[in-house]
């Protein structure tokens, strides 16, 4: 029984899992080569975020992008909250707190397919990673999860490479499982269409959409028990307020870097991501660590409960289920009063520009992405045993068209636990 698990046994198993992740991540990773430019121009970042009317039309030949291995390493991300406490079963673990928050000056260098601990012998920024991921509050975009940004950027880059080589032929791209066997089935694009619109713009736009569908699945799967590490349940983070918005930002940054021809190899991609993440945080009005802590404390009792301990999933009391067509960030000024009273906006954000609402693009040049790609998931036994709502009796296969049905079931379960309105700020 869960209550009988001894803390020492739990942490020993967790340590073994982390050590295994280290051993895998520390191995030499496959490297790849593409085009080169290391400056992040503000106008390019703005275009990638949809913050201006400008767009990039730069193109690359298919031979300029090699087979970039899909990310497999574990990049730790964050449960929503600050100074989170931990419990094993019903036993509190004294002296253990997870800070979660960072300031703009704390953000470290990006590494493609980064893990808990990774070694990079050819990176001029150092051989040991120190991405220093966490949550950071922004005046225009609410809380941003930097691990989600980085993961989805890396996924988009790999998918762009795979799709670019398969536009005229179609095919299947398998990716590492997350509570299900996962793949995208591609239908062929006409040679005339590729010539007219450009291989790289087409592949990048489609890859961003596919990566976003995979990111929605991650939220679904974690709600029903999938975890990157079996010892660390992730239901607590499923559909938390910042997740989908952060995912979209990562996909947009990677797309902007690709279209700006700023990718030559894995190291240069990391350097470009460093610059683009910095510019993105500037445009969104990232605040200091102290202000991020104040922002998180302001929504204690409204969006999360500091009295709860990880991995209790009810620690996060409000969840964001809107997946399209627009992603509106949850900011302090949007929050309803919680159990600790009214939520006051940060004075630092008083003169900030309006919230940046992201449009989830679902097509290119009049053609819908769903007509050219289907994202499929063969659901594992573990999710089914946890109550996963299969849309079709007798079949464990679902695709992106089933997401509204599944998410509604999750929304209903969330409302049953937290009451009506728990899906809004």
Secondary structure, DSSP 8 states (H G I E B T S, - for coil): -GGG--HHHHHHHHHHHHHHHHHHHHS-----B--------HHHHHHHHT-SS--------GGGS-------S------SSSSEEEEETTEEEEEEEE--B--GGG-----TT--SS-B-TT-TT-SB------EEEETTTEEEEHHHHHHHHHHHHHHHHHHHTTTTT-EEEEE--SSEEEEEEE----HHHHHHH-HHHHHHHHHHHHHHHHHHHHHHHHHTT--SSTTS--GGGTTBTTHHHHHHHHHHHHHHHHHTT--SBHHHHHHHHHHHHHHHHHHHTB--HHHHHHHHHHTBTTTB-TTSEET-GGGB--B----SSEE----GGG---BTTB-----GGGTT------EE---EETTEEGGGTEEEEEEE-HHHHHTT---SSTT--EEEGGGHHHHHHHHHHHHHHHH-TTTT--
